[in-house]
Amino acid sequence: MRSTLLSAFIFSILVSAESAPPVIKSVTLHGTLLKVNLTTQVGQPFNADAIDKDVHQLWSTGRFGDIRVETGQQPDGTDVIFNVVETPRSELHKAPPEVHKAPTDDQHLHVKSVNFAGDPGIDPAQLRRALRALKARRLIPRVPGLWPGWRLLPDYSPEAVESDLGRLRSLYLSKGYFDASAHIDNTELHGKQADITFFIRSGPRYETSEPIPQVCSSLLAQRRDAERHGIIDFAATLHVQPSAGSSNSVNLTTSIDHGPPYRIGRINFTGLRHYSDALVRGNLLVDEGQWLDELQLRKSADRINQAEMFEPINANSIALHTNEKTGIADVTIHLKERKRGSWNLSGPVGPASFAGPLEGSISSRLPSWGRGLLELSSYTASLSLIAFSQPLVPVLSILPKGTLIPVLAFSRPFTPGEGWKSGFSIVPQLGWQASAILYATSQIQHRLLPLLSGDHGLMPEMPVTVEGPNAGGTMFCEPPAPRLMPLRTAASFGVRLLGVLTGL
């Protein structure tokens, strides 16, 4: 029906024209970035059959919900314009999963494998690296031909599928595949394991006016600058527009939308029962009256976690109460104290001389009393039994010889806010030399490890909205890893090994 109407429209133009067909001056395709080889070409005589053939070709792609042809008469020829409207497609981050066998509510499934069908255009190994929620964690590497290794399979859930669909879409956008589409092809169940297949069409890869990694780097720098000035609402948009004269290249521009800046009002803690406000507040890198710097606030939370006085906190543990009229934001940090007493049994994975001795211990936090250095709740008393202590470097050993060594210790664990006034142990059985070695080891480890890791893991990825005639979705800009990361990782391993060298 649509083709018939278009043919009638073209025929009516020909009837009103002169007997000699005009020459085509220009051919334009509006409404898509899709590259289509049209039969209608500049310089050829106007031909209704050729235009009708082009219309059929456009319909056959299945990409368009409406196609209109317009002509413009010029003194030296005719302009032909194909106006198309693309059919809404399921975005990677919005496509609902189509489960081949719907799991029941009481089923707990694990994802055994993730496969890709269609025309991905990107190596499947690279696609799997982009997954997070559906990615298996390899705990022990495989031995080719002998053992498949040991993998920890991820849990299956519709939310996990949706999340990784979004990450796949982000990957394609970051590489210039602005026409990419995908959905769940099927999910096959085998007992309590699921095999998931994504169907992907990458479409063409476009040349961009600016490298996308460079765009992300610029946006991340702008967000960090905004954080330093107290701006907590920061949204970035990447605009994709076709380049003039080229069907396979696009121009990229960015726009930023951000909210007002805020200064910190009051900083409050909830959940404090045995620790003083001053002890916890000393771990903060932000203070009342300063600009609300979210990175410094996240670093403060990390320092509180290092103190190991509370259950681990994250961004969800910090509440901001903003007032746009005053530009003030009150901060509330929700804490949950760890249990007063604990027990621990640990042993080496490998030789005791390299991986540490076998150790069992019980410990208890002391009751609340005092302030500052004499705040007893910041101290721990422990009784340990250490067996088979054979340190790699015997000269550094702080333990006496024996197969079963009892150790009573009175210690103040390292707290970033207390610094040199923490991280020490008093062990009467071992003398002052052992206490000195333990203190030096604690200070070295807790001060060097944060420096070696840098801001890695503290800077979240930034979602960037991508908009264009045929592009849409969310691209995630990943913060760069610290420089010399392999060397940092090796150095961190060496610092952690320091405790093993002393026999503890």
JODA-V570243 format. One record per pair of residues at least 24 apart in sequence whose ideal C-beta (glycine too) atoms are under 7 Angstrom apart, sorted by sequence separation. I is the first residue (numbers start at 1). J is the second residue. D is the distance in Angstrom with one decimal. If there is no record, write none. Layout:
i=<I & I>
j=<J & J>
d=<D & D>
//
This chain:
i=<21 & 22 & 58 & 63 & 179 & 234 & 264 & 280 & 283 & 340 & 360 & 21 & 177 & 179 & 233 & 264 & 310 & 311 & 340 & 359 & 360 & 383 & 456 & 58 & 134 & 177 & 233 & 263 & 264 & 310 & 456 & 133 & 134 & 231 & 232 & 263 & 310 & 311 & 359 & 382 & 54 & 177 & 178 & 231 & 263 & 264 & 309 & 310 & 414 & 454 & 34 & 51 & 176 & 263 & 309 & 357 & 358 & 381 & 382 & 133 & 134 & 168 & 172 & 175 & 176 & 231 & 232 & 261 & 262 & 357 & 358 & 132 & 133 & 230 & 357 & 379 & 380 & 46 & 132 & 176 & 226 & 229 & 230 & 357 & 379 & 398 & 414 & 131 & 230 & 379 & 380 & 14 & 222 & 275 & 378 & 132 & 161 & 219 & 131 & 176 & 352 & 398 & 452 & 11 & 130 & 215 & 292 & 353 & 378 & 10 & 130 & 156 & 174 & 352 & 353 & 354 & 215 & 353 & 398 & 452 & 453 & 40 & 452 & 10 & 112 & 127 & 130 & 207 & 10 & 111 & 206 & 207 & 208 & 209 & 210 & 110 & 111 & 206 & 209 & 449 & 110 & 204 & 206 & 208 & 7 & 110 & 111 & 6 & 110 & 449 & 109 & 448 & 373 & 3 & 6 & 25 & 445 & 25 & 30 & 444 & 445 & 3 & 25 & 30 & 31 & 32 & 3 & 24 & 25 & 26 & 27 & 28 & 29 & 30 & 31 & 445 & 23 & 24 & 25 & 28 & 30 & 31 & 32 & 444 & 22 & 29 & 31 & 22 & 24 & 121 & 441 & 13 & 441 & 10 & 9 & 232 & 262 & 97 & 230 & 441 & 134 & 178 & 229 & 230 & 232 & 270 & 6 & 228 & 265 & 271 & 272 & 274 & 97 & 260 & 263 & 265 & 266 & 267 & 268 & 269 & 270 & 271 & 273 & 228 & 262 & 263 & 264 & 265 & 270 & 271 & 437 & 227 & 261 & 262 & 269 & 271 & 227 & 260 & 262 & 264 & 117 & 227 & 93 & 95 & 93 & 178 & 92 & 93 & 92 & 92 & 93 & 92 & 91 & 115 & 117 & 120 & 122 & 112 & 118 & 121 & 110 & 112 & 113 & 114 & 115 & 116 & 117 & 118 & 119 & 120 & 109 & 110 & 111 & 112 & 118 & 119 & 108 & 109 & 116 & 107 & 109 & 111 & 98 & 100 & 103 & 95 & 97 & 100 & 95 & 98 & 99 & 100 & 101 & 232 & 95 & 92 & 97 & 90 & 89 & 90 & 274 & 276 & 279 & 276 & 279 & 275 & 274 & 398 & 399 & 308 & 396 & 397 & 398 & 396 & 397 & 307 & 392 & 393 & 307 & 392 & 306 & 391 & 391 & 391 & 303 & 303 & 389 & 283 & 283 & 283 & 282 & 282 & 306 & 356 & 33 & 34 & 355 & 33 & 354 & 357 & 302 & 299 & 298 & 295 & 295 & 35 & 33 & 35 & 35 & 236 & 238 & 240 & 240 & 241 & 242 & 236 & 237 & 238 & 239 & 240 & 239 & 237 & 240 & 238 & 223 & 220 & 219 & 219 & 220 & 219 & 220 & 216 & 178 & 179 & 178 & 173 & 178 & 173 & 174 & 173 & 169 & 170 & 170 & 170 & 166 & 167 & 93 & 91 & 92 & 93 & 91 & 86 & 33 & 34 & 32 & 33 & 31 & 32>
j=<45 & 46 & 82 & 87 & 203 & 258 & 288 & 304 & 307 & 364 & 384 & 46 & 202 & 204 & 258 & 289 & 335 & 336 & 365 & 384 & 385 & 408 & 481 & 84 & 160 & 203 & 259 & 289 & 290 & 336 & 482 & 160 & 161 & 258 & 259 & 290 & 337 & 338 & 386 & 409 & 82 & 205 & 206 & 259 & 291 & 292 & 337 & 338 & 442 & 482 & 63 & 80 & 205 & 292 & 338 & 386 & 387 & 410 & 411 & 163 & 164 & 198 & 202 & 205 & 206 & 261 & 262 & 291 & 292 & 387 & 388 & 163 & 164 & 261 & 388 & 410 & 411 & 78 & 164 & 208 & 258 & 261 & 262 & 389 & 411 & 430 & 446 & 164 & 263 & 412 & 413 & 48 & 256 & 309 & 412 & 167 & 196 & 254 & 167 & 212 & 388 & 434 & 488 & 48 & 167 & 252 & 329 & 390 & 415 & 48 & 168 & 194 & 212 & 390 & 391 & 392 & 254 & 392 & 437 & 491 & 492 & 80 & 492 & 51 & 153 & 168 & 171 & 248 & 52 & 153 & 248 & 249 & 250 & 251 & 252 & 153 & 154 & 249 & 252 & 492 & 154 & 248 & 250 & 252 & 52 & 155 & 156 & 52 & 156 & 495 & 156 & 495 & 421 & 52 & 55 & 74 & 495 & 76 & 81 & 495 & 496 & 55 & 77 & 82 & 83 & 84 & 56 & 77 & 78 & 79 & 80 & 81 & 82 & 83 & 84 & 498 & 77 & 78 & 79 & 82 & 84 & 85 & 86 & 498 & 77 & 84 & 86 & 78 & 80 & 177 & 498 & 71 & 499 & 69 & 69 & 292 & 322 & 158 & 291 & 502 & 196 & 240 & 291 & 292 & 294 & 332 & 69 & 291 & 328 & 334 & 335 & 337 & 161 & 324 & 327 & 329 & 330 & 331 & 332 & 333 & 334 & 335 & 337 & 293 & 327 & 328 & 329 & 330 & 335 & 336 & 502 & 293 & 327 & 328 & 335 & 337 & 294 & 327 & 329 & 331 & 185 & 295 & 162 & 165 & 165 & 250 & 165 & 166 & 166 & 168 & 169 & 169 & 169 & 195 & 197 & 200 & 202 & 193 & 199 & 202 & 192 & 194 & 195 & 196 & 197 & 198 & 199 & 200 & 201 & 202 & 192 & 193 & 194 & 195 & 201 & 202 & 192 & 193 & 200 & 192 & 194 & 196 & 184 & 186 & 189 & 182 & 184 & 187 & 183 & 186 & 187 & 188 & 189 & 320 & 184 & 182 & 187 & 181 & 181 & 183 & 368 & 371 & 375 & 375 & 378 & 377 & 377 & 502 & 503 & 413 & 501 & 502 & 503 & 502 & 503 & 415 & 500 & 501 & 416 & 501 & 416 & 501 & 502 & 503 & 416 & 417 & 503 & 415 & 416 & 417 & 417 & 418 & 446 & 500 & 178 & 179 & 500 & 179 & 500 & 503 & 458 & 458 & 458 & 458 & 459 & 204 & 242 & 247 & 248 & 462 & 464 & 466 & 467 & 468 & 469 & 464 & 465 & 466 & 467 & 468 & 468 & 467 & 471 & 475 & 462 & 462 & 462 & 464 & 477 & 477 & 479 & 477 & 468 & 470 & 470 & 466 & 471 & 473 & 475 & 475 & 473 & 474 & 475 & 476 & 474 & 476 & 473 & 472 & 473 & 474 & 473 & 470 & 469 & 470 & 469 & 470 & 469 & 470>
d=<4.4 & 5.1 & 6.9 & 6.3 & 3.0 & 4.7 & 5.2 & 6.7 & 6.2 & 5.9 & 6.9 & 4.5 & 4.9 & 6.3 & 5.8 & 6.5 & 4.6 & 4.5 & 4.9 & 5.9 & 5.1 & 5.5 & 6.2 & 6.3 & 5.7 & 5.9 & 3.2 & 6.2 & 5.5 & 5.9 & 5.4 & 3.6 & 7.0 & 5.1 & 6.8 & 6.6 & 5.7 & 6.2 & 5.0 & 5.1 & 6.9 & 5.4 & 5.9 & 6.3 & 5.9 & 5.2 & 6.7 & 6.2 & 5.3 & 3.9 & 6.2 & 6.8 & 4.9 & 6.4 & 6.6 & 5.2 & 4.4 & 5.5 & 7.0 & 4.7 & 4.9 & 6.9 & 6.4 & 6.8 & 4.8 & 5.1 & 6.4 & 6.8 & 4.5 & 6.2 & 5.5 & 7.0 & 5.2 & 3.7 & 5.3 & 6.6 & 5.4 & 5.4 & 6.4 & 5.6 & 5.7 & 5.2 & 4.7 & 4.3 & 6.8 & 5.8 & 4.3 & 4.8 & 6.0 & 5.1 & 6.4 & 5.9 & 6.4 & 6.0 & 5.7 & 6.3 & 6.9 & 6.5 & 6.6 & 6.7 & 4.9 & 3.9 & 4.7 & 6.2 & 5.2 & 6.2 & 5.1 & 4.6 & 6.9 & 4.4 & 5.9 & 4.9 & 5.3 & 5.2 & 6.3 & 5.7 & 6.5 & 4.8 & 5.2 & 5.4 & 6.9 & 5.8 & 4.8 & 5.7 & 6.2 & 6.5 & 4.5 & 6.2 & 6.8 & 6.0 & 6.0 & 4.2 & 5.9 & 4.5 & 5.3 & 3.9 & 5.0 & 6.1 & 5.4 & 6.0 & 6.8 & 6.4 & 4.8 & 5.3 & 5.3 & 6.2 & 5.1 & 6.7 & 6.4 & 5.9 & 3.9 & 5.1 & 5.5 & 6.7 & 5.4 & 5.6 & 5.5 & 6.3 & 6.4 & 6.7 & 6.9 & 6.1 & 3.3 & 6.9 & 5.9 & 5.5 & 6.3 & 6.2 & 6.0 & 4.8 & 5.1 & 4.8 & 4.8 & 5.0 & 4.3 & 6.3 & 4.4 & 5.7 & 5.6 & 7.0 & 6.9 & 5.8 & 5.8 & 6.5 & 5.6 & 6.9 & 6.7 & 4.5 & 5.9 & 6.5 & 5.6 & 5.8 & 5.9 & 6.7 & 6.8 & 6.3 & 5.8 & 5.5 & 3.8 & 6.2 & 6.6 & 5.7 & 5.9 & 4.6 & 6.0 & 6.5 & 5.9 & 6.7 & 4.1 & 6.2 & 6.5 & 6.2 & 4.6 & 5.8 & 6.1 & 6.1 & 4.8 & 4.8 & 4.8 & 5.3 & 5.0 & 3.9 & 5.9 & 5.8 & 5.7 & 5.9 & 6.2 & 4.3 & 6.4 & 5.2 & 5.9 & 5.4 & 6.6 & 6.6 & 5.9 & 6.4 & 5.1 & 6.3 & 4.0 & 6.1 & 5.3 & 5.5 & 6.7 & 5.7 & 5.3 & 6.9 & 4.5 & 3.1 & 6.2 & 5.1 & 5.2 & 3.1 & 6.3 & 6.8 & 5.5 & 4.6 & 6.5 & 4.1 & 4.5 & 2.9 & 6.4 & 6.4 & 5.0 & 5.1 & 4.6 & 5.3 & 5.0 & 4.8 & 5.3 & 5.8 & 5.8 & 5.4 & 5.5 & 5.7 & 5.3 & 6.0 & 6.6 & 6.8 & 5.8 & 6.9 & 4.9 & 6.1 & 4.9 & 4.4 & 6.7 & 6.7 & 4.4 & 5.3 & 4.1 & 6.4 & 4.6 & 5.2 & 4.4 & 6.9 & 6.4 & 4.7 & 6.5 & 6.8 & 4.8 & 4.9 & 4.7 & 6.4 & 6.1 & 6.2 & 6.2 & 5.6 & 4.6 & 5.3 & 4.7 & 6.1 & 5.2 & 6.6 & 6.1 & 5.2 & 4.4 & 4.4 & 6.6 & 4.9 & 6.7 & 5.6 & 5.6 & 5.9 & 6.3 & 3.9 & 4.2 & 7.0 & 4.7 & 6.8 & 5.3 & 4.0 & 2.8 & 6.5 & 6.8 & 4.9 & 6.4 & 6.4 & 6.7 & 6.4 & 6.7 & 6.6 & 6.3 & 6.0 & 4.9 & 6.6 & 6.6 & 5.9 & 5.8 & 4.9 & 6.3 & 6.7 & 5.3 & 6.4 & 6.9 & 6.4 & 6.8 & 4.8 & 4.7 & 4.9 & 5.5 & 3.1 & 6.5 & 6.0 & 4.4 & 6.7 & 5.8 & 6.0 & 6.3 & 6.4 & 5.8 & 5.9 & 6.0 & 3.6 & 6.3 & 5.8 & 6.2 & 5.3 & 3.8 & 5.9 & 5.6 & 4.2 & 4.8 & 6.5 & 4.8 & 4.5 & 6.4 & 7.0 & 6.3 & 6.6 & 6.7 & 6.1 & 5.2 & 6.3 & 6.0 & 6.8 & 6.6 & 4.2 & 6.5 & 5.4>
//
